[in-house]
Amino acid sequence: MIEYTNSEIQAVINEYIHSERDRDILKRRLIDGIRYEQLAEEFDLSVRQVKNIVYKNGDRVLLRCAGNCTKIS
C-alpha cells in the first residue's frame, strides 16, 4: 500500500479542491481520520452528503498525489 505524508495530501487538497467546505471535510477525513457520522454532525450535513463529498473529491486528491507526491516506504 502506498502512503503519502499528511502535508502532501493537504497541499493537493488545497490546490485542487475549490470549495472551502469540501476541503475541510476531506482534510478531517483523509488526514485526521474522523468518521463520516462525526463529520456530518460537525458540518450539519447528512452522512450520505459527507460520503458523496469524500468519494467525489477523494479520488481526485489521490490521483493527484500519485502523480505529485513522494511515496513513504
NUVEX-937495 format. One record per atom (N, C-alpha, C): atom name; x, y, z negated; residue number from 1. Coordinates in steps of 0.02 Angstrom, whole numbers. Each point is the difference from the previous one (the first is absolute). Example, Ala and Ser with C-alpha at 12.3 -4.5 7.8 and 13.67 -1.06 7.14 Angstrom:
# NUVEX-937495
R   atom        x        y        z    nr
R      N      660     -284     -390     1
R     CA      -45       59        0     1
R      C       45       60        0     1
R      N      -18       53       36     2
R     CA       42       59       -3     2
R      C      -39       55      -37     2
***
This chain:
# NUVEX-937495
R   atom        x        y        z    nr
R      N       42      -59        0     1
R     CA      -42       59        0     1
R      C       44       62        0     1
R      N      -16       48       42     2
R     CA       38       61        5     2
R      C      -28       50      -51     2
R      N       46       33      -36     3
R     CA      -21       51      -48     3
R      C       32       66       18     3
R      N      -34       53      -17     4
R     CA       25       68       13     4
R      C        0       38      -65     4
R      N       43       50       -5     5
R     CA        1       40      -62     5
R      C      -62       43       -4     5
R      N      -19       17      -61     6
R     CA      -58       44      -10     6
R      C        9       67       34     6
R      N       61       26       -1     7
R     CA       11       65       31     7
R      C       -8       -4       76     7
R      N       19      -56       30     8
R     CA      -10       -8       72     8
R      C      -74       -5       18     8
R      N      -37      -38      -40     9
R     CA      -72       -6       12     9
R      C      -33       68       -9     9
R      N       19       36      -52    10
R     CA      -29       66      -13    10
R      C       15       48       57    10
R      N       60       -1       26    11
R     CA       19       45       55    11
R      C      -42      -14       62    11
R      N      -11      -64       15    12
R     CA      -40      -19       59    12
R      C      -73       22      -11    12
R      N      -26      -12      -60    13
R     CA      -69       21      -15    13
R      C       -6       76       10    13
R      N       47       37      -28    14
R     CA       -3       74        6    14
R      C        4       23       72    14
R      N       38      -34       41    15
R     CA        9       21       69    15
R      C      -58      -19       46    15
R      N      -28      -59      -10    16
R     CA      -48      -27       49    16
R      C      -73        0      -21    16
R      N      -14       11      -64    17
R     CA      -70        1      -24    17
R      C      -18       73      -13    17
R      N      -48       25       38    18
R     CA      -15       71       -2    18
R      C      -49       20      -55    18
R      N      -44      -44      -20    19
R     CA      -49       15      -52    19
R      C       33       -4      -69    19
R      N       -5       53      -38    20
R     CA       30        1      -67    20
R      C      -29      -54      -44    20
R      N      -66       -9        3    21
R     CA      -33      -52      -40    21
R      C       26      -69       19    21
R      N        6      -14       65    22
R     CA       24      -65       23    22
R      C       72      -11      -20    22
R      N       41       53        3    23
R     CA       70       -5      -22    23
R      C        3      -20      -74    23
R      N      -40       35      -40    24
R     CA        0      -14      -72    24
R      C      -23      -72      -14    24
R      N      -51      -22       34    25
R     CA      -25      -69      -10    25
R      C       53      -51       21    25
R      N       31       11       56    26
R     CA       52      -47       23    26
R      C       59       -3      -47    26
R      N       21       57      -24    27
R     CA       56        1      -48    27
R      C      -18      -37      -63    27
R      N      -60       12      -26    28
R     CA      -21      -32      -61    28
R      C       -6      -76       10    28
R      N      -21      -22       59    29
R     CA       -9      -71       13    29
R      C       67      -34       18    29
R      N       35       28       49    30
R     CA       61      -33       26    30
R      C       61        9      -45    30
R      N        5       56      -34    31
R     CA       59       13      -41    31
R      C      -14      -17      -74    31
R      N      -57       23      -25    32
R     CA      -15      -10      -71    32
R      C      -36      -66      -14    32
R      N      -29      -31       52    33
R     CA      -33      -64       -8    33
R      C      -67        3      -35    33
R      N      -33       57        2    34
R     CA      -65        9      -33    34
R      C      -53      -40       37    34
R      N      -44      -32      -37    35
R     CA      -53      -42       30    35
R      C      -53       43       35    35
R      N      -34      -31       48    36
R     CA      -51       35       39    36
R      C      -55       29      -45    36
R      N      -21      -37      -50    37
R     CA      -53       22      -44    37
R      C       20       64      -37    37
R      N       61        1      -24    38
R     CA       25       59      -36    38
R      C        5       60       48    38
R      N       24      -12       60    39
R     CA        5       54       50    39
R      C      -69       28       17    39
R      N      -49      -44        7    40
R     CA      -67       22       17    40
R      C      -27       45      -55    40
R      N       11      -17      -61    41
R     CA      -22       41      -56    41
R      C       38       67       -2    41
R      N       65       -4        9    42
R     CA       42       60       -2    42
R      C      -18       51       54    42
R      N      -16      -24       60    43
R     CA      -13       44       57    43
R      C      -75        8       14    43
R      N      -42      -28      -44    44
R     CA      -72        5        6    44
R      C      -24      -26       68    44
R      N       23      -60       17    45
R     CA      -18      -35       62    45
R      C      -23      -70      -18    45
R      N      -30      -34       48    46
R     CA      -17      -70      -10    46
R      C       64      -42       11    46
R      N       -1      -60      -26    47
R     CA       56      -46       10    47
R      C        9      -12       75    47
R      N      -55       -9       36    48
R     CA        2      -12       72    48
R      C       35       59       36    48
R      N      -16       62      -19    49
R     CA       31       58       32    49
R      C       76        0      -13    49
R      N       20      -15      -61    50
R     CA       72       -2      -16    50
R      C       35      -54       41    50
R      N      -31      -59        3    51
R     CA       30      -54       40    51
R      C        7       20       73    51
R      N      -51       32       27    52
R     CA        3       22       70    52
R      C       57       49       11    52
R      N        9       46      -46    53
R     CA       54       49        6    53
R      C       68      -35       -2    53
R      N        8      -47      -46    54
R     CA       64      -35       -6    54
R      C       12      -44       61    54
R      N      -50      -37       23    55
R     CA       10      -42       58    55
R      C       12       40       63    55
R      N      -37       54        9    56
R     CA        7       42       60    56
R      C       69       32        4    56
R      N       25       24      -56    57
R     CA       62       37        0    57
R      C       61      -41      -21    57
R      N      -12      -53      -38    58
R     CA       55      -41      -25    58
R      C       41      -32       55    58
R      N      -35      -26       51    59
R     CA       36      -30       57    59
R      C       43       51       35    59
R      N      -26       60        8    60
R     CA       37       53       33    60
R      C       64       16      -39    60
R      N       -5        3      -65    61
R     CA       57       15      -43    61
R      C       51      -56        5    61
R      N      -23      -62       -5    62
R     CA       47      -57        2    62
R      C       34       -7       67    62
R      N      -37       15       54    63
R     CA       31       -2       67    63
R      C       54       53        7    63
R      N      -14       60      -26    64
R     CA       50       53        2    64
R      C       61      -18      -42    64
R      N      -13      -30      -58    65
R     CA       56      -21      -43    65
R      C       43      -52       36    65
R      N      -32      -46       34    66
R     CA       37      -52       35    66
R      C       48       30       50    66
R      N      -17       56       29    67
R     CA       43       31       49    67
R      C       49       50      -28    67
R      N      -15       27      -61    68
R     CA       40       56      -25    68
R      C       33      -12      -68    68
R      N      -20      -50      -36    69
R     CA       23       -8      -69    69
R      C       55      -53       -5    69
R      N       39        5      -53    70
R     CA       52      -48      -15    70
R      C      -29      -58      -38    70
R      N       16      -60       20    71
R     CA      -25      -60      -33    71
R      C       41      -13      -64    71
R      N      -35      -22      -52    72
R     CA       33      -20      -62    72
R      C       10      -75        3    72
R      N       61      -22      -10    73
R     CA       14      -73        3    73
R      C       -2      -30      -69    73
***
